Amino acid sequence: MKFVDEATIEVVAGKGGNGVASFRREKFIPKGGPDGGDGGRGGSILAVADRNINTLIDYRYARLHRAKNGENGHGSDRYGAGADDIVLRMPVGTTILDADTGDQLFDLDHHDQSVVLAQGGAGGLGNLHFKSSTNRAPRQFTAGREGEQRRLKLELKVLADVGLLGMPNAGKSTFITRVSNARPKIADYPFTTLHPNLGVVRTSPSHSFVVADIPGLIEGASEGAGLGHLFLRHLSRTRVLLHMLDVYSPDPEIDACAQAVRDARAIVRELERYSPELAAKPRWLVLNKLDMLADPAAVQARVCEDLGWTGPVFGISALTGDGTQALTGALQAWLDEQMRSAHAHDADPRFADRAPPGVSPEAD
């Protein structure tokens, strides 16, 4: 199935049914009075997050979603029937924006989360509601309200704990194949990966995490070079980035260490251009293809020195699996520690009266 992570749709909720002006007329009942019923509610359009869906391809082709109108009211105190709602099932991780203003409206970040994209119009009132002691034969009624109409932009940001970052052919797809059950396409040419891949890394029977592999970046991606940098959105929800560098070159005239340092700096520049928040995420350096080197320790030391790197660094061979177990074990320990710290923060009574970021303490 083709992977689609962007779509623009239009949603049109149903109009409410009109109320009706009607009077009761039956034999032997000369003063029946008003009995006009209300109109039915127009159908709404809802979005529901579904973890069994992993692409927005359905909305690439079905772009208009229109709910039915409510039924008009009837005499004899009969209300019009309400229209059925339309439910649009979307992948978990879908962000819904107003296509005209660009404002974010909803973020479907957990399974079965439901939001209303367009509210159906309320039904009109029949003349039954307007009777009084001074108005015993009302002929007033109201029309149903129009339903909401919106143009929406859907963006999918995959949910993963760890994101893989690097140039094309750095070994990201080989790595995710080695440590997880994901099986992305692997070949000896650039841009083999054309869409994100997710893999579950199981480090023990009770511990696992999700890793995301995205298409490779090249310098100038922010200007559209290569596949661009829009796929970086899939790393925005990750908690740590693995920056993979290829430190081997089959051409002896090419200084592979110097090339790896240039590549690393180019990737960082592209991150900062795309999103300063993403560039500020925790990032670990992973040097790949060490099995092809005569002195891996010297290469690792030189790359770190030239980059001025003081953070976590791991040397691996994604092809043979050397070093991958140590890396995944360290990732699992770090993620577990982050989870424990978050739970301790939530349970600490000192933070009980603090509102989440972006929410004022007075907000209900």
C-alpha positions in Angstrom: 0.0 0.0 0.0 1.3 3.5 -0.9 2.2 5.5 2.2 0.5 8.9 2.4 1.2 11.3 5.3 -0.5 14.4 4.1 -4.0 15.1 2.8 -6.4 18.0 2.5 -10.1 17.3 2.9 -13.4 19.3 3.2 -16.0 18.4 5.7 -19.6 19.6 5.5 -21.9 18.9 8.4 -25.6 18.5 7.8 -28.2 21.3 8.2 -30.8 21.0 10.9 -34.3 20.3 9.9 -36.9 23.1 10.0 -39.6 23.4 12.6 -43.1 23.3 11.5 -46.3 25.3 12.2 -49.2 22.9 12.6 -52.4 22.7 14.5 -54.3 19.8 15.9 -57.5 19.2 14.0 -59.6 16.2 15.1 -63.3 15.6 15.1 -65.0 16.7 18.3 -61.9 18.7 19.4 -62.6 22.2 18.3 -59.6 23.8 20.1 -56.8 21.4 19.4 -54.0 24.0 19.6 -50.5 24.0 18.1 -48.7 20.7 17.6 -45.8 21.5 15.3 -42.7 19.5 16.1 -39.0 20.4 15.9 -36.7 19.6 13.1 -34.0 16.9 13.5 -30.3 17.6 14.1 -28.0 17.6 11.1 -25.3 15.0 11.0 -21.9 15.8 12.4 -18.5 14.7 11.2 -16.2 13.1 13.7 -12.6 11.9 13.6 -11.5 8.8 15.6 -7.9 7.7 16.1 -7.4 4.1 15.1 -4.1 2.3 15.8 -4.9 -0.3 13.1 -4.5 2.4 10.4 -1.0 3.7 9.4 -1.6 5.9 6.4 -3.8 8.7 5.2 -4.2 7.3 1.7 -8.0 7.0 2.0 -8.2 10.8 2.3 -5.9 11.5 -0.6 -8.8 10.3 -2.9 -11.9 10.9 -0.9 -11.6 14.6 -0.2 -15.2 15.7 0.4 -17.2 14.3 3.3 -20.8 15.6 3.6 -23.2 14.6 6.3 -27.0 14.4 5.7 -29.5 17.1 6.8 -31.9 16.6 9.6 -35.5 15.9 8.8 -38.1 18.6 9.0 -40.6 18.5 11.9 -44.2 17.2 11.5 -47.6 17.8 13.0 -49.1 15.8 15.8 -46.1 16.7 18.0 -43.7 14.7 15.9 -40.1 15.7 15.7 -38.0 15.2 12.6 -35.4 12.5 12.7 -31.8 13.4 13.3 -29.2 12.5 10.6 -26.5 10.0 11.3 -23.0 11.2 12.1 -20.1 10.4 9.8 -17.0 8.9 11.5 -13.6 9.3 9.8 -11.0 6.8 11.2 -7.5 8.2 11.1 -4.1 6.9 12.2 -2.9 7.6 15.7 -0.5 10.5 15.4 -2.6 12.5 13.0 -2.6 16.3 13.4 -5.6 18.2 12.1 -5.1 21.8 11.0 -7.3 24.5 9.5 -6.3 24.5 5.8 -7.1 28.2 5.5 -5.4 29.6 8.6 -2.8 26.9 9.4 -4.0 26.8 13.0 -3.8 23.4 14.7 -7.2 22.2 15.7 -6.7 18.6 17.0 -4.0 16.2 17.7 -5.0 12.5 17.7 -2.3 11.1 19.9 -4.0 8.0 21.5 -6.2 5.1 20.3 -10.0 5.7 20.2 -9.6 9.5 20.8 -12.6 11.2 19.2 -13.0 14.8 18.1 -15.8 16.7 16.2 -14.5 18.1 13.0 -17.8 19.8 11.9 -20.8 20.1 14.2 -24.2 19.4 12.7 -26.8 22.2 12.7 -29.5 22.3 15.4 -33.0 21.6 14.4 -35.5 24.5 14.2 -38.4 24.9 16.7 -42.0 24.0 15.9 -44.9 26.3 16.8 -45.5 24.0 19.8 -42.8 26.0 21.6 -44.4 29.4 21.1 -47.8 28.8 22.7 -48.7 30.9 25.7 -51.7 32.3 27.5 -51.7 35.3 25.2 -50.6 33.5 22.0 -52.8 30.4 21.8 -52.5 29.9 18.0 -48.9 30.7 17.2 -47.8 30.5 13.7 -44.1 31.1 14.4 -41.5 28.4 13.8 -37.7 28.6 13.2 -35.6 27.2 10.5 -32.8 24.7 11.2 -29.2 26.0 11.5 -26.6 25.4 8.9 -23.9 22.8 9.7 -20.3 23.7 10.0 -18.1 23.6 7.0 -14.3 23.4 7.0 -11.3 22.7 4.9 -8.8 20.7 6.9 -5.2 19.6 6.4 -4.2 16.3 7.8 -0.6 15.5 8.7 0.6 12.2 10.1 3.4 12.2 12.6 4.3 8.6 13.4 4.6 7.7 17.1 8.0 6.3 18.1 10.4 6.5 21.0 13.6 6.6 18.9 14.2 8.3 15.6 16.9 7.5 13.1 18.6 10.4 11.4 21.3 10.5 8.8 22.4 10.8 5.2 21.2 8.4 2.5 23.0 5.0 2.7 24.2 5.7 6.3 22.8 2.3 7.3 19.6 3.3 9.0 17.4 0.7 7.2 20.0 -2.0 7.8 20.1 -1.1 11.5 16.3 -1.2 11.9 16.2 -4.5 10.1 18.9 -5.9 12.5 17.3 -4.8 15.8 13.6 -5.1 15.0 11.0 -7.0 13.0 10.8 -4.2 10.4 11.8 -5.1 6.8 12.3 -2.0 4.8 13.8 -2.0 1.3 17.6 -2.1 1.4 19.8 -1.4 -1.7 23.2 0.0 -2.6 21.9 3.3 -4.0 20.7 6.5 -2.3 17.1 7.2 -1.2 16.1 3.5 -1.0 13.7 4.5 1.8 10.9 6.6 0.5 8.6 6.6 3.5 8.9 6.1 7.3 9.3 2.6 8.7 8.5 1.6 12.2 10.0 -1.3 14.1 9.5 -2.7 17.6 12.8 -3.4 19.4 12.3 -6.0 22.1 15.1 -5.9 24.6 13.5 -8.4 27.0 10.2 -10.2 27.4 8.8 -7.2 29.2 10.7 -4.3 27.7 10.5 -2.8 24.2 10.5 0.4 22.4 9.6 1.7 18.9 12.1 3.1 16.4 11.3 5.1 13.3 13.4 5.2 10.2 12.8 8.1 7.8 14.3 8.9 4.3 17.8 10.2 4.4 18.6 13.9 4.4 21.1 15.7 2.3 22.5 19.2 2.5 20.0 21.6 1.0 17.0 19.5 2.0 15.3 22.6 3.4 15.4 24.1 -0.2 14.0 20.9 -1.7 17.2 18.9 -2.4 16.7 15.2 -2.4 13.4 14.2 -0.8 13.2 17.5 1.1 12.9 17.7 4.9 9.2 17.3 5.4 9.7 13.7 6.6 11.4 15.2 9.7 7.9 15.8 11.1 7.9 12.0 11.9 10.7 12.6 14.4 8.9 15.4 16.3 7.3 13.0 18.7 10.4 10.9 19.4 12.2 11.2 22.7 15.8 10.7 21.4 17.4 10.8 18.0 20.1 8.4 16.8 22.3 10.3 14.4 24.0 7.6 12.2 27.2 8.4 10.4 28.9 6.3 7.7 32.6 6.3 8.7 33.8 4.0 5.8 34.6 4.8 2.2 35.6 2.2 -0.4 37.6 4.9 -2.2 41.0 5.2 -0.4 41.4 8.8 -1.7 38.4 9.9 0.3 38.9 10.8 3.9 35.9 9.0 5.4 36.2 10.7 8.8 36.3 14.2 7.4 33.3 13.3 5.2 31.4 12.0 8.2 32.0 15.2 10.1 30.8 17.3 7.2 27.7 15.1 6.9 27.0 15.5 10.6 27.2 19.2 10.5 25.0 19.4 7.4 22.3 17.3 9.1 22.4 19.6 12.2 22.0 22.6 10.0 19.0 21.1 8.3 17.4 20.2 11.7 17.8 23.8 12.9 16.3 25.2 9.7 13.3 22.8 10.0 12.6 23.1 13.7 14.7 24.5 16.6 12.7 22.3 19.0 13.6 19.1 17.0 17.3 20.2 16.9 17.2 20.5 20.7 16.1 17.0 21.3 18.5 14.5 22.9 20.8 13.1 20.2 23.2 10.2 20.3 26.0 9.7 17.8 26.1 6.2 16.1 29.2 5.4 13.9 28.3 2.7 11.5 30.3 0.2 9.4 33.1 -0.1 12.0 33.6 -3.7 10.8 35.2 -2.3 7.7 37.9 -0.3 9.6 41.3 -1.4 10.7 41.3 0.8 13.8 37.7 1.6 14.8 38.7 3.2 18.2 41.0 5.7 16.4 38.3 6.6 13.9 35.7 7.1 16.7 38.0 9.3 18.7 38.9 11.5 15.6 35.2 12.0 14.6 34.3 13.0 18.2 37.2 15.3 18.5 36.6 17.0 15.1 32.9 17.5 16.0 33.6 18.5 19.5 31.1 15.8 20.5 30.7 15.2 24.3 27.4 13.3 24.2 26.7 9.6 24.0 28.5 7.8 21.1 28.3 4.2 20.0 30.2 2.3 17.3 28.3 -0.4 15.5 28.1 -2.5 12.4 24.5 -2.7 11.3 25.4 -5.4 8.8 27.0 -7.9 11.3 25.1 -6.7 14.4 28.3 -5.8 16.3 27.6 -3.2 19.0 23.8 -3.1 18.3 22.9 -5.0 21.4 24.9 -2.6 23.6 23.2 0.4 21.8 19.6 -1.0 22.2 20.3 -1.9 25.8 21.5 1.7 26.6 18.5 3.1 24.8 16.1 0.9 26.8 17.7 2.0 30.1 17.6 5.6 29.1 13.9 5.5 28.1 13.0 3.6 31.3 14.8 6.3 33.3 12.9 9.0 31.5 9.6 7.2 32.2 10.4 6.9 35.9 11.4 10.6 36.1 8.1 11.6 34.5 6.1 9.4 36.8 8.0 10.8 39.8 7.3 14.3 38.7 3.6 13.6 38.3 3.4 12.0 41.7 5.4 14.7 43.6 2.9 16.9 45.6 5.0 19.9 44.9 3.9 19.8 41.3 0.3 18.9 42.0 -1.0 22.5 41.6 1.1 23.2 38.5 -0.7 23.3 35.2 0.7 21.5 32.1 2.9 23.7 29.8 0.8 26.2 27.9 -2.2 26.0 30.3 -2.8 28.6 32.9 -3.4 27.4 36.5 -6.8 29.1 36.5 -8.0 27.2 33.5 -10.8 24.7 34.1 
